[in-house]
């Protein structure tokens, strides 16, 4: 990969990690406020909506945009266990600041992992056009 594409890939990973902390974190808070507990089906629905929105944007801009949803599913298949582990750990914390730090760190790590995987797919798809 060229230096420009390496920078773009690293920026994609960082942006994805930060968006998970704020975007997915806010989504979890909204779901929690609307229901008594967050079900895996809620999370899967939110992630699928994100993937479809991203695919829609990629259509016509990269070849084989149809591969985006499977790439996104693969990325989240790796990222979601990190989130489930982190949430399990977070609710074992005894203070609010520990809880917030664990949740924030978990979402940041999951976002970086997901960004790393589907960011790489994005680079490959964008080169194929």
C-alpha positions in Angstrom: 0.0 0.0 0.0 1.2 3.5 -0.7 1.9 6.0 2.0 -1.3 7.9 1.2 -3.4 4.8 1.4 -1.7 3.8 4.7 -2.6 7.2 6.2 -6.1 6.8 4.9 -6.4 3.4 6.4 -5.1 4.6 9.8 -7.5 7.5 9.7 -10.4 5.1 8.9 -9.4 2.9 11.9 -9.2 6.0 14.2 -12.4 7.5 13.0 -14.2 4.1 13.4 -12.9 3.6 16.9 -14.0 7.1 18.0 -17.4 6.7 16.3 -18.0 3.5 18.2 -17.4 5.2 21.5 -19.8 8.0 20.7 -22.2 6.5 18.1 -22.6 3.0 19.4 -22.4 4.2 23.0 -25.2 6.7 22.4 -27.2 3.9 20.6 -26.8 1.6 23.6 -27.9 4.4 26.0 -30.9 5.2 23.8 -31.9 1.5 23.7 -31.4 1.2 27.4 -33.6 4.1 28.1 -36.3 2.6 25.9 -36.1 -0.9 27.2 -35.1 -2.7 30.4 -32.2 -4.5 28.8 -30.3 -4.5 25.6 -30.9 -7.7 23.6 -28.5 -9.0 21.0 -31.2 -8.6 18.4 -31.3 -4.9 19.0 -27.5 -4.7 18.6 -27.6 -6.8 15.4 -30.3 -4.6 13.9 -28.4 -1.4 14.6 -25.2 -2.9 13.1 -27.1 -4.1 10.0 -28.6 -0.7 9.6 -25.1 0.9 9.7 -23.8 -1.7 7.1 -26.7 -1.1 4.7 -26.2 2.7 5.0 -22.5 2.4 4.3 -23.1 0.0 1.4 -25.6 2.5 -0.1 -23.0 5.2 0.0 -20.4 2.9 -1.6 -22.5 1.9 -4.5 -21.2 3.5 -7.7 -18.1 4.6 -5.9 -16.3 1.3 -5.6 -16.5 -1.8 -7.6 -18.0 -4.9 -5.9 -19.8 -2.7 -3.3 -22.0 -5.7 -2.8 -19.1 -7.3 -0.8 -19.3 -4.5 1.8 -22.1 -6.1 3.9 -20.3 -9.5 4.2 -17.0 -7.6 5.0 -18.9 -5.6 7.6 -20.4 -8.8 9.1 -16.9 -10.4 9.3 -15.6 -7.3 11.1 -18.4 -7.3 13.6 -18.1 -11.0 14.1 -14.7 -10.2 15.6 -15.7 -6.9 17.3 -18.9 -8.0 19.0 -17.3 -10.6 21.3 -15.0 -7.8 22.5 -18.1 -5.7 23.3 -19.8 -8.5 25.1 -16.7 -9.3 27.1 -16.2 -5.6 28.0 -19.9 -5.1 29.0 -19.7 -8.2 31.2 -16.6 -6.8 32.8 -18.1 -3.3 33.1 -21.0 -4.4 35.2 -18.6 -6.0 37.7 -17.1 -2.6 38.4 -17.9 -1.1 41.8 -17.8 2.6 40.9 -19.3 4.6 38.2 -16.0 6.0 36.9 -14.7 2.4 36.6 -17.8 1.4 34.7 -17.5 4.4 32.3 -13.8 3.8 31.7 -14.3 0.1 30.9 -17.2 0.8 28.6 -15.3 3.6 26.8 -12.2 1.5 26.5 -14.2 -1.5 25.3 -16.0 0.5 22.6 -12.7 2.2 21.5 -11.0 -1.2 21.2 -14.0 -2.8 19.4 -14.1 0.2 17.0 -10.4 -0.1 16.2 -10.8 -3.8 15.5 -13.8 -3.4 13.3 -12.2 -0.4 11.5 -9.0 -2.4 11.0 -10.9 -5.2 9.3 -13.5 -3.4 7.2 -11.1 -0.6 6.6 -8.8 -3.1 4.9 -11.8 -4.4 2.8 -12.6 -0.8 1.9 -9.0 -0.3 0.6 -9.2 -3.4 -1.5 -12.6 -2.5 -2.9 -11.5 1.0 -3.7 -8.4 -0.3 -5.6 -10.5 -2.6 -7.7 -12.4 0.1 -9.5 
